[in-house]
Amino acid sequence: MNQFWGISVTPDQDNSISLENDLRIKQVALDLKAKGTDRNVIQMQIGDNTFTIGSLRLGDIEQFSVDLVLQKGTEVSFSVHGKSIVHLLGFYENVHNTLENQDKKQVSQIQATKRKQPLQKTKEESKKESNRASSPEPESNGNENENIQVESPQNKRAKTTPKSQTPSNQEKKSHGRRELPNGLIIEDIQLGIGNPVQPGKKVKVLYVGKLMNGKVFDKSLSHPLEFRLGVGNVIKGWDLGIKGMHEGGKRRLIIPPSLGYGSKGAPPLIPPNATLVFDVELVSAQ
């Protein structure tokens, strides 16, 4: 099977990768936040040879298609000479369930860790159990399922820590609604099932986007939007807000301008410095 591949190449920085499978590059595009009209030249270096893939300019050529095939094991470095980030998109060929096997291995390790129990008690634990056995049992309050727990001094200190000492960058949580230090507000409406989605997964999402006044500027309720999470294919508020969702889950994301379209907005639909409200549903994650 084929596996999606993408890389965001930052100007004047080395972006080197080693290919684990045959790679076919199909698309080259300017970043959504590209500025200026300077030419951006994208190059790749293999060994001592440097090749120019093409050039992009905002308002002129902002994306183009290619068909470049790089073999497994190739050490390749991509670079941009200009002022804008450039995205390369394509797919790995002949990937035989590599990701599935990795997921299964991780699940097996987690399950093995959960099943693992200490083979013998330490002398200190045995002494504590002996002391508890020789001490009179406290009077029961009628609850047969009541468990008596011995707290460590560390746990006691944690419980008695004043609220004023709570770290300032901690998330503010209230009834399924939490606010991150960067201003992003996440409200879980429906939790969904399965494992939480993590960056790097290919996701399909249904959504409605609104301004704070309730005006809808974009939506997709019948055909899910498909993208790779956490690689900059969407606005930062989406990459952060969809992370951790479960398939079938629904969230409301209230995204500040710094994680959306910033001081310039996206005219004519999104004004400058706009706070955005997205109701999203995670259809699938692979």
Phi and psi restraints in degrees (value plus and minus 20) as a CYANA .aco file:
   2 ASN   PHI    -121.9   -81.9
   2 ASN   PSI     127.2   167.2
   3 GLN   PHI    -144.4  -104.4
   3 GLN   PSI     111.9   151.9
   4 PHE   PHI     -77.6   -37.6
   4 PHE   PSI     124.7   164.7
   5 TRP   PHI    -159.1  -119.1
   5 TRP   PSI     123.7   163.7
   6 GLY   PHI    -178.8  -138.8
   6 GLY   PSI     132.4   172.4
   7 ILE   PHI    -166.7  -126.7
   7 ILE   PSI     120.8   160.8
   8 SER   PHI    -123.3   -83.3
   8 SER   PSI      97.5   137.5
   9 VAL   PHI    -119.9   -79.9
   9 VAL   PSI      98.0   138.0
  10 THR   PHI    -109.2   -69.2
  10 THR   PSI     118.0   158.0
  11 PRO   PHI     -75.5   -35.5
  11 PRO   PSI     118.2   158.2
  12 ASP   PHI      37.4    77.4
  12 ASP   PSI      10.6    50.6
  13 GLN   PHI    -148.1  -108.1
  13 GLN   PSI     128.9   168.9
  14 ASP   PHI     -99.5   -59.5
  14 ASP   PSI     105.4   145.4
  15 ASN   PHI    -142.5  -102.5
  15 ASN   PSI      58.6    98.6
  16 SER   PHI    -116.9   -76.9
  16 SER   PSI     120.5   160.5
  17 ILE   PHI    -161.0  -121.0
  17 ILE   PSI     136.2   176.2
  18 SER   PHI    -134.7   -94.7
  18 SER   PSI     104.1   144.1
  19 LEU   PHI     -99.7   -59.7
  19 LEU   PSI     105.3   145.3
  20 GLU   PHI    -107.9   -67.9
  20 GLU   PSI     -36.0     4.0
  21 ASN   PHI    -166.1  -126.1
  21 ASN   PSI     149.5   189.5
  22 ASP   PHI     -81.1   -41.1
  22 ASP   PSI     113.7   153.7
  23 LEU   PHI    -137.5   -97.5
  23 LEU   PSI     113.9   153.9
  24 ARG   PHI    -138.9   -98.9
  24 ARG   PSI      95.2   135.2
  25 ILE   PHI    -110.3   -70.3
  25 ILE   PSI     109.8   149.8
  26 LYS   PHI    -139.3   -99.3
  26 LYS   PSI     -45.0    -5.0
  27 GLN   PHI    -162.9  -122.9
  27 GLN   PSI     121.1   161.1
  28 VAL   PHI    -147.2  -107.2
  28 VAL   PSI     109.7   149.7
  29 ALA   PHI    -167.7  -127.7
  29 ALA   PSI     127.9   167.9
  30 LEU   PHI     -90.8   -50.8
  30 LEU   PSI     131.7   171.7
  31 ASP   PHI     -88.4   -48.4
  31 ASP   PSI     132.0   172.0
  32 LEU   PHI     -79.3   -39.3
  32 LEU   PSI     -50.3   -10.3
  33 LYS   PHI    -118.5   -78.5
  33 LYS   PSI       0.5    40.5
  34 ALA   PHI     -79.7   -39.7
  34 ALA   PSI     122.7   162.7
  35 LYS   PHI    -148.9  -108.9
  35 LYS   PSI     139.7   179.7
  36 GLY   PHI      55.2    95.2
  36 GLY   PSI     154.3   194.3
  37 THR   PHI    -137.9   -97.9
  37 THR   PSI      -3.1    36.9
  38 ASP   PHI     -89.1   -49.1
  38 ASP   PSI     133.5   173.5
  39 ARG   PHI     -97.1   -57.1
  39 ARG   PSI     118.7   158.7
  40 ASN   PHI    -136.6   -96.6
  40 ASN   PSI      91.1   131.1
  41 VAL   PHI    -118.6   -78.6
  41 VAL   PSI     103.4   143.4
  42 ILE   PHI    -121.1   -81.1
  42 ILE   PSI     107.8   147.8
  43 GLN   PHI    -149.2  -109.2
  43 GLN   PSI     138.4   178.4
  44 MET   PHI    -151.4  -111.4
  44 MET   PSI     124.2   164.2
  45 GLN   PHI    -139.5   -99.5
  45 GLN   PSI     107.4   147.4
  46 ILE   PHI    -144.0  -104.0
  46 ILE   PSI      91.2   131.2
  47 GLY   PHI      45.6    85.6
  47 GLY   PSI    -147.8  -107.8
  48 ASP   PHI    -113.9   -73.9
  48 ASP   PSI     -16.5    23.5
  49 ASN   PHI    -123.5   -83.5
  49 ASN   PSI     112.7   152.7
  50 THR   PHI    -135.4   -95.4
  50 THR   PSI     111.3   151.3
  51 PHE   PHI    -143.6  -103.6
  51 PHE   PSI     118.0   158.0
  52 THR   PHI    -111.1   -71.1
  52 THR   PSI     102.6   142.6
  53 ILE   PHI    -101.5   -61.5
  53 ILE   PSI     -58.7   -18.7
  54 GLY   PHI     144.7   184.7
  54 GLY   PSI    -194.9  -154.9
  55 SER   PHI    -154.5  -114.5
  55 SER   PSI     131.2   171.2
  56 LEU   PHI    -149.1  -109.1
  56 LEU   PSI     129.4   169.4
  57 ARG   PHI    -165.5  -125.5
  57 ARG   PSI     109.2   149.2
  58 LEU   PHI     -80.7   -40.7
  58 LEU   PSI     110.5   150.5
  59 GLY   PHI      65.3   105.3
  59 GLY   PSI     -26.2    13.8
  60 ASP   PHI    -141.0  -101.0
  60 ASP   PSI    -107.9   -67.9
  61 ILE   PHI    -130.8   -90.8
  61 ILE   PSI      89.3   129.3
  62 GLU   PHI    -123.8   -83.8
  62 GLU   PSI     -33.3     6.7
  63 GLN   PHI    -182.5  -142.5
  63 GLN   PSI     137.4   177.4
  64 PHE   PHI    -175.9  -135.9
  64 PHE   PSI     140.7   180.7
  65 SER   PHI    -118.0   -78.0
  65 SER   PSI     125.8   165.8
  66 VAL   PHI    -156.9  -116.9
  66 VAL   PSI     155.8   195.8
  67 ASP   PHI    -166.3  -126.3
  67 ASP   PSI      58.8    98.8
  68 LEU   PHI    -126.6   -86.6
  68 LEU   PSI     109.1   149.1
  69 VAL   PHI    -134.1   -94.1
  69 VAL   PSI     102.8   142.8
  70 LEU   PHI    -136.2   -96.2
  70 LEU   PSI     115.2   155.2
  71 GLN   PHI    -101.5   -61.5
  71 GLN   PSI     135.0   175.0
  72 LYS   PHI     -75.6   -35.6
  72 LYS   PSI     117.4   157.4
  73 GLY   PHI      71.5   111.5
  73 GLY   PSI     -27.2    12.8
  74 THR   PHI     -90.1   -50.1
  74 THR   PSI     114.6   154.6
  75 GLU   PHI    -114.8   -74.8
  75 GLU   PSI      94.6   134.6
  76 VAL   PHI    -150.3  -110.3
  76 VAL   PSI     123.9   163.9
  77 SER   PHI    -144.8  -104.8
  77 SER   PSI     110.0   150.0
  78 PHE   PHI    -126.0   -86.0
  78 PHE   PSI     124.6   164.6
  79 SER   PHI    -166.0  -126.0
  79 SER   PSI     134.1   174.1
  80 VAL   PHI    -142.9  -102.9
  80 VAL   PSI     109.9   149.9
  81 HIS   PHI    -127.0   -87.0
  81 HIS   PSI      80.1   120.1
  82 GLY   PHI     146.2   186.2
  82 GLY   PSI    -174.3  -134.3
  83 LYS   PHI    -140.5  -100.5
  83 LYS   PSI     -21.9    18.1
  84 SER   PHI    -138.5   -98.5
  84 SER   PSI     130.6   170.6
  85 ILE   PHI     -92.8   -52.8
  85 ILE   PSI     119.5   159.5
  86 VAL   PHI    -141.5  -101.5
  86 VAL   PSI     116.5   156.5
  87 HIS   PHI    -124.5   -84.5
  87 HIS   PSI     113.7   153.7
  88 LEU   PHI    -129.9   -89.9
  88 LEU   PSI     111.9   151.9
  89 LEU   PHI    -145.9  -105.9
  89 LEU   PSI     129.1   169.1
  90 GLY   PHI     159.9   199.9
  90 GLY   PSI    -166.9  -126.9
  91 PHE   PHI    -179.0  -139.0
  91 PHE   PSI     129.7   169.7
  92 TYR   PHI     -98.7   -58.7
  92 TYR   PSI     118.9   158.9
  93 GLU   PHI    -121.1   -81.1
  93 GLU   PSI     130.7   170.7
  94 ASN   PHI      39.0    79.0
  94 ASN   PSI      23.4    63.4
  95 VAL   PHI    -109.2   -69.2
  95 VAL   PSI      96.3   136.3
  96 HIS   PHI    -121.2   -81.2
  96 HIS   PSI      61.6   101.6
  97 ASN   PHI      38.1    78.1
  97 ASN   PSI      10.4    50.4
  98 THR   PHI     -80.9   -40.9
  98 THR   PSI     -68.5   -28.5
  99 LEU   PHI     -85.4   -45.4
  99 LEU   PSI     -58.4   -18.4
 100 GLU   PHI     -83.2   -43.2
 100 GLU   PSI     -61.8   -21.8
 101 ASN   PHI     -85.9   -45.9
 101 ASN   PSI     -58.6   -18.6
 102 GLN   PHI     -84.0   -44.0
 102 GLN   PSI     -62.7   -22.7
 103 ASP   PHI     -81.5   -41.5
 103 ASP   PSI     -63.6   -23.6
 104 LYS   PHI     -82.3   -42.3
 104 LYS   PSI     -58.7   -18.7
 105 LYS   PHI     -84.7   -44.7
 105 LYS   PSI     -62.5   -22.5
 106 GLN   PHI     -84.3   -44.3
 106 GLN   PSI     -62.3   -22.3
 107 VAL   PHI     -81.9   -41.9
 107 VAL   PSI     -62.8   -22.8
 108 SER   PHI     -82.3   -42.3
 108 SER   PSI     -60.6   -20.6
 109 GLN   PHI     -85.0   -45.0
 109 GLN   PSI     -61.0   -21.0
 110 ILE   PHI     -84.3   -44.3
 110 ILE   PSI     -64.4   -24.4
 111 GLN   PHI     -83.5   -43.5
 111 GLN   PSI     -59.7   -19.7
 112 ALA   PHI     -84.9   -44.9
 112 ALA   PSI     -57.1   -17.1
 113 THR   PHI     -85.9   -45.9
 113 THR   PSI     -60.7   -20.7
 114 LYS   PHI     -86.0   -46.0
 114 LYS   PSI     -56.1   -16.1
 115 ARG   PHI     -95.3   -55.3
 115 ARG   PSI     -42.3    -2.3
 116 LYS   PHI     -89.1   -49.1
 116 LYS   PSI     106.8   146.8
 117 GLN   PHI    -145.4  -105.4
 117 GLN   PSI     131.2   171.2
 118 PRO   PHI     -82.4   -42.4
 118 PRO   PSI     119.1   159.1
 119 LEU   PHI     -97.7   -57.7
 119 LEU   PSI     -50.0   -10.0
 120 GLN   PHI    -168.3  -128.3
 120 GLN   PSI     133.3   173.3
 121 LYS   PHI    -100.3   -60.3
 121 LYS   PSI     127.5   167.5
 122 THR   PHI     -94.6   -54.6
 122 THR   PSI     145.2   185.2
 123 LYS   PHI     -81.3   -41.3
 123 LYS   PSI     -57.7   -17.7
 124 GLU   PHI     -84.5   -44.5
 124 GLU   PSI     -61.8   -21.8
 125 GLU   PHI     -85.4   -45.4
 125 GLU   PSI     -60.8   -20.8
 126 SER   PHI     -83.6   -43.6
 126 SER   PSI     -59.5   -19.5
 127 LYS   PHI     -84.6   -44.6
 127 LYS   PSI     -61.3   -21.3
 128 LYS   PHI     -82.6   -42.6
 128 LYS   PSI     -63.5   -23.5
 129 GLU   PHI     -83.2   -43.2
 129 GLU   PSI     -58.6   -18.6
 130 SER   PHI     -84.8   -44.8
 130 SER   PSI     -61.8   -21.8
 131 ASN   PHI     -84.0   -44.0
 131 ASN   PSI     -61.0   -21.0
 132 ARG   PHI     -84.5   -44.5
 132 ARG   PSI     -56.8   -16.8
 133 ALA   PHI     -87.2   -47.2
 133 ALA   PSI     -54.4   -14.4
 134 SER   PHI    -105.5   -65.5
 134 SER   PSI     -31.5     8.5
 135 SER   PHI    -107.4   -67.4
 135 SER   PSI     125.5   165.5
 136 PRO   PHI     -85.0   -45.0
 136 PRO   PSI     122.0   162.0
 137 GLU   PHI     -94.5   -54.5
 137 GLU   PSI     120.1   160.1
 138 PRO   PHI     -89.1   -49.1
 138 PRO   PSI     136.9   176.9
 139 GLU   PHI     -84.1   -44.1
 139 GLU   PSI     118.3   158.3
 140 SER   PHI    -101.5   -61.5
 140 SER   PSI     125.3   165.3
 141 ASN   PHI    -115.0   -75.0
 141 ASN   PSI      -6.1    33.9
 142 GLY   PHI      76.2   116.2
 142 GLY   PSI     -25.0    15.0
 143 ASN   PHI    -117.4   -77.4
 143 ASN   PSI      85.6   125.6
 144 GLU   PHI     -87.7   -47.7
 144 GLU   PSI     -40.6    -0.6
 145 ASN   PHI    -114.4   -74.4
 145 ASN   PSI     -12.8    27.2
 146 GLU   PHI     -88.3   -48.3
 146 GLU   PSI     112.3   152.3
 147 ASN   PHI    -127.5   -87.5
 147 ASN   PSI     115.8   155.8
 148 ILE   PHI    -115.2   -75.2
 148 ILE   PSI      99.9   139.9
 149 GLN   PHI    -133.8   -93.8
 149 GLN   PSI     117.5   157.5
 150 VAL   PHI    -121.3   -81.3
 150 VAL   PSI      95.4   135.4
 151 GLU   PHI    -109.4   -69.4
 151 GLU   PSI     121.1   161.1
 152 SER   PHI     -95.9   -55.9
 152 SER   PSI     136.2   176.2
 153 PRO   PHI     -76.3   -36.3
 153 PRO   PSI     -52.9   -12.9
 154 GLN   PHI     -83.5   -43.5
 154 GLN   PSI     -63.5   -23.5
 155 ASN   PHI     -84.9   -44.9
 155 ASN   PSI     -58.6   -18.6
 156 LYS   PHI     -84.0   -44.0
 156 LYS   PSI     -61.6   -21.6
 157 ARG   PHI     -82.9   -42.9
 157 ARG   PSI     -58.0   -18.0
 158 ALA   PHI     -84.8   -44.8
 158 ALA   PSI     -57.4   -17.4
 159 LYS   PHI     -93.3   -53.3
 159 LYS   PSI     -49.0    -9.0
 160 THR   PHI    -114.4   -74.4
 160 THR   PSI     -16.1    23.9
 161 THR   PHI     -85.6   -45.6
 161 THR   PSI     104.8   144.8
 162 PRO   PHI     -80.4   -40.4
 162 PRO   PSI     130.3   170.3
 163 LYS   PHI     -80.8   -40.8
 163 LYS   PSI     -48.6    -8.6
 164 SER   PHI     -85.3   -45.3
 164 SER   PSI     -39.1     0.9
 165 GLN   PHI    -111.7   -71.7
 165 GLN   PSI     -18.6    21.4
 166 THR   PHI     -82.4   -42.4
 166 THR   PSI     113.4   153.4
 167 PRO   PHI     -73.6   -33.6
 167 PRO   PSI     119.4   159.4
 168 SER   PHI     -88.3   -48.3
 168 SER   PSI     -43.9    -3.9
 169 ASN   PHI    -112.9   -72.9
 169 ASN   PSI      -9.0    31.0
 170 GLN   PHI     -91.4   -51.4
 170 GLN   PSI     127.0   167.0
 171 GLU   PHI     -85.4   -45.4
 171 GLU   PSI     121.4   161.4
 172 LYS   PHI    -110.9   -70.9
 172 LYS   PSI     100.3   140.3
 173 LYS   PHI    -137.8   -97.8
 173 LYS   PSI     122.4   162.4
 174 SER   PHI    -180.7  -140.7
 174 SER   PSI      88.0   128.0
 175 HIS   PHI      32.5    72.5
 175 HIS   PSI      33.8    73.8
 176 GLY   PHI      59.8    99.8
 176 GLY   PSI     -18.3    21.7
 177 ARG   PHI    -135.3   -95.3
 177 ARG   PSI     109.0   149.0
 178 ARG   PHI    -158.0  -118.0
 178 ARG   PSI     129.0   169.0
 179 GLU   PHI    -137.2   -97.2
 179 GLU   PSI     106.2   146.2
 180 LEU   PHI    -102.8   -62.8
 180 LEU   PSI     140.2   180.2
 181 PRO   PHI     -78.5   -38.5
 181 PRO   PSI     -46.5    -6.5
 182 ASN   PHI    -101.8   -61.8
 182 ASN   PSI     -16.6    23.4
 183 GLY   PHI      76.8   116.8
 183 GLY   PSI     -28.1    11.9
 184 LEU   PHI     -91.7   -51.7
 184 LEU   PSI     109.8   149.8
 185 ILE   PHI    -128.7   -88.7
 185 ILE   PSI     107.6   147.6
 186 ILE   PHI    -138.9   -98.9
 186 ILE   PSI     106.5   146.5
 187 GLU   PHI    -145.0  -105.0
 187 GLU   PSI      93.3   133.3
 188 ASP   PHI     -98.5   -58.5
 188 ASP   PSI     100.8   140.8
 189 ILE   PHI    -117.9   -77.9
 189 ILE   PSI     -60.2   -20.2
 190 GLN   PHI    -164.2  -124.2
 190 GLN   PSI     108.5   148.5
 191 LEU   PHI     -96.8   -56.8
 191 LEU   PSI     -54.8   -14.8
 192 GLY   PHI      61.9   101.9
 192 GLY   PSI    -188.7  -148.7
 193 ILE   PHI    -153.3  -113.3
 193 ILE   PSI     149.0   189.0
 194 GLY   PHI      66.3   106.3
 194 GLY   PSI    -191.0  -151.0
 195 ASN   PHI     -98.0   -58.0
 195 ASN   PSI     127.8   167.8
 196 PRO   PHI     -85.7   -45.7
 196 PRO   PSI     118.8   158.8
 197 VAL   PHI     -95.7   -55.7
 197 VAL   PSI     120.4   160.4
 198 GLN   PHI    -141.0  -101.0
 198 GLN   PSI     140.5   180.5
 199 PRO   PHI     -74.7   -34.7
 199 PRO   PSI     122.0   162.0
 200 GLY   PHI      82.7   122.7
 200 GLY   PSI     -38.0     2.0
 201 LYS   PHI    -101.4   -61.4
 201 LYS   PSI     127.6   167.6
 202 LYS   PHI    -108.1   -68.1
 202 LYS   PSI     101.6   141.6
 203 VAL   PHI    -139.5   -99.5
 203 VAL   PSI     135.9   175.9
 204 LYS   PHI    -142.5  -102.5
 204 LYS   PSI     108.7   148.7
 205 VAL   PHI    -153.9  -113.9
 205 VAL   PSI     114.3   154.3
 206 LEU   PHI    -117.8   -77.8
 206 LEU   PSI     125.4   165.4
 207 TYR   PHI    -178.1  -138.1
 207 TYR   PSI     140.4   180.4
 208 VAL   PHI    -152.5  -112.5
 208 VAL   PSI     108.0   148.0
 209 GLY   PHI    -130.5   -90.5
 209 GLY   PSI     110.4   150.4
 210 LYS   PHI    -153.2  -113.2
 210 LYS   PSI     136.6   176.6
 211 LEU   PHI    -103.4   -63.4
 211 LEU   PSI     152.2   192.2
 212 MET   PHI     -86.1   -46.1
 212 MET   PSI     -40.2    -0.2
 213 ASN   PHI    -104.7   -64.7
 213 ASN   PSI     -16.9    23.1
 214 GLY   PHI      72.7   112.7
 214 GLY   PSI     -24.9    15.1
 215 LYS   PHI     -92.4   -52.4
 215 LYS   PSI     106.0   146.0
 216 VAL   PHI    -101.4   -61.4
 216 VAL   PSI     105.1   145.1
 217 PHE   PHI    -129.0   -89.0
 217 PHE   PSI     -34.6     5.4
 218 ASP   PHI    -184.7  -144.7
 218 ASP   PSI     128.0   168.0
 219 LYS   PHI    -181.4  -141.4
 219 LYS   PSI     136.6   176.6
 220 SER   PHI    -171.5  -131.5
 220 SER   PSI      77.4   117.4
 221 LEU   PHI    -129.0   -89.0
 221 LEU   PSI     -30.4     9.6
 222 SER   PHI    -134.6   -94.6
 222 SER   PSI     -49.9    -9.9
 223 HIS   PHI    -141.3  -101.3
 223 HIS   PSI      87.1   127.1
 224 PRO   PHI     -81.1   -41.1
 224 PRO   PSI     123.5   163.5
 225 LEU   PHI    -100.9   -60.9
 225 LEU   PSI     109.0   149.0
 226 GLU   PHI    -131.8   -91.8
 226 GLU   PSI     111.3   151.3
 227 PHE   PHI    -181.4  -141.4
 227 PHE   PSI     147.3   187.3
 228 ARG   PHI    -112.1   -72.1
 228 ARG   PSI     104.0   144.0
 229 LEU   PHI     -95.8   -55.8
 229 LEU   PSI     115.8   155.8
 230 GLY   PHI      65.1   105.1
 230 GLY   PSI     -10.2    29.8
 231 VAL   PHI    -135.8   -95.8
 231 VAL   PSI      -7.8    32.2
 232 GLY   PHI      65.9   105.9
 232 GLY   PSI      -4.7    35.3
 233 ASN   PHI     -94.3   -54.3
 233 ASN   PSI     -39.2     0.8
 234 VAL   PHI    -150.2  -110.2
 234 VAL   PSI     157.5   197.5
 235 ILE   PHI     -84.2   -44.2
 235 ILE   PSI     135.9   175.9
 236 LYS   PHI     -79.6   -39.6
 236 LYS   PSI     -55.3   -15.3
 237 GLY   PHI     -81.5   -41.5
 237 GLY   PSI     -52.4   -12.4
 238 TRP   PHI     -93.6   -53.6
 238 TRP   PSI     -65.9   -25.9
 239 ASP   PHI     -76.4   -36.4
 239 ASP   PSI     -60.3   -20.3
 240 LEU   PHI    -100.8   -60.8
 240 LEU   PSI     -57.7   -17.7
 241 GLY   PHI     -98.0   -58.0
 241 GLY   PSI     -49.3    -9.3
 242 ILE   PHI    -105.3   -65.3
 242 ILE   PSI     -42.5    -2.5
 243 LYS   PHI     -75.9   -35.9
 243 LYS   PSI     112.0   152.0
 244 GLY   PHI      71.8   111.8
 244 GLY   PSI     -25.5    14.5
 245 MET   PHI     -91.9   -51.9
 245 MET   PSI     140.2   180.2
 246 HIS   PHI    -132.1   -92.1
 246 HIS   PSI     133.0   173.0
 247 GLU   PHI     -76.5   -36.5
 247 GLU   PSI     112.6   152.6
 248 GLY   PHI      65.8   105.8
 248 GLY   PSI     -25.2    14.8
 249 GLY   PHI     -97.4   -57.4
 249 GLY   PSI     134.9   174.9
 250 LYS   PHI    -149.0  -109.0
 250 LYS   PSI     117.5   157.5
 251 ARG   PHI    -156.8  -116.8
 251 ARG   PSI     135.0   175.0
 252 ARG   PHI    -131.1   -91.1
 252 ARG   PSI     104.9   144.9
 253 LEU   PHI    -131.3   -91.3
 253 LEU   PSI     103.4   143.4
 254 ILE   PHI    -127.1   -87.1
 254 ILE   PSI      88.5   128.5
 255 ILE   PHI    -127.6   -87.6
 255 ILE   PSI     101.4   141.4
 256 PRO   PHI     -91.1   -51.1
 256 PRO   PSI     142.0   182.0
 257 PRO   PHI     -75.5   -35.5
 257 PRO   PSI     -54.2   -14.2
 258 SER   PHI     -85.0   -45.0
 258 SER   PSI     -42.0    -2.0
 259 LEU   PHI    -127.9   -87.9
 259 LEU   PSI     -13.4    26.6
 260 GLY   PHI    -137.9   -97.9
 260 GLY   PSI    -131.9   -91.9
 261 TYR   PHI    -129.8   -89.8
 261 TYR   PSI      -9.8    30.2
 262 GLY   PHI      44.0    84.0
 262 GLY   PSI    -175.5  -135.5
 263 SER   PHI     -94.2   -54.2
 263 SER   PSI     -35.8     4.2
 264 LYS   PHI    -113.2   -73.2
 264 LYS   PSI     -43.8    -3.8
 265 GLY   PHI      48.4    88.4
 265 GLY   PSI    -180.3  -140.3
 266 ALA   PHI    -160.3  -120.3
 266 ALA   PSI      54.0    94.0
 267 PRO   PHI     -77.3   -37.3
 267 PRO   PSI     129.1   169.1
 268 PRO   PHI    -112.3   -72.3
 268 PRO   PSI     -21.7    18.3
 269 LEU   PHI    -102.6   -62.6
 269 LEU   PSI     -56.5   -16.5
 270 ILE   PHI    -137.2   -97.2
 270 ILE   PSI      95.8   135.8
 271 PRO   PHI     -94.3   -54.3
 271 PRO   PSI     147.9   187.9
 272 PRO   PHI     -80.5   -40.5
 272 PRO   PSI     127.8   167.8
 273 ASN   PHI      32.9    72.9
 273 ASN   PSI      20.3    60.3
 274 ALA   PHI    -109.5   -69.5
 274 ALA   PSI     113.1   153.1
 275 THR   PHI    -105.0   -65.0
 275 THR   PSI     109.8   149.8
 276 LEU   PHI    -129.3   -89.3
 276 LEU   PSI     125.8   165.8
 277 VAL   PHI    -139.6   -99.6
 277 VAL   PSI      99.2   139.2
 278 PHE   PHI    -138.7   -98.7
 278 PHE   PSI     107.5   147.5
 279 ASP   PHI    -118.4   -78.4
 279 ASP   PSI      95.1   135.1
 280 VAL   PHI    -141.2  -101.2
 280 VAL   PSI     128.5   168.5
 281 GLU   PHI    -148.9  -108.9
 281 GLU   PSI     104.6   144.6
 282 LEU   PHI    -103.5   -63.5
 282 LEU   PSI      88.0   128.0
 283 VAL   PHI     -97.1   -57.1
 283 VAL   PSI     -65.6   -25.6
 284 SER   PHI    -178.2  -138.2
 284 SER   PSI     140.0   180.0
 285 ALA   PHI    -164.7  -124.7
 285 ALA   PSI     110.7   150.7
